[in-house]
Amino acid sequence: MISITRFNGTIVYLNADLIQSVEGTPDTVITLTNNVKIVVRERPQEVINKIVAYQRLVHNPQLEITSGD
């Protein structure tokens, strides 16, 4: 799971495996595999960094993640 912030300020934990795409249009829009779209405050690269950190943690649990997510 990764944490994202909706535009209204609420934090949501999202299953990163369900993310189909991340767009900057100019707002960041995350599209899930079920075609649900979520507009978030984070920039696209921030979301991608969180996804990569999550995948590293899942596939290599001994790897230390320092970003806090």
Buried (B, 14 or more C-beta within 10 A) or exposed (E): EBEBEEEEEEEEEBEBEEBEEBEEEEEBBBBBEEEEEBEBBBBBEBBEBBBEBBEEBEEEEEEEEEEEB
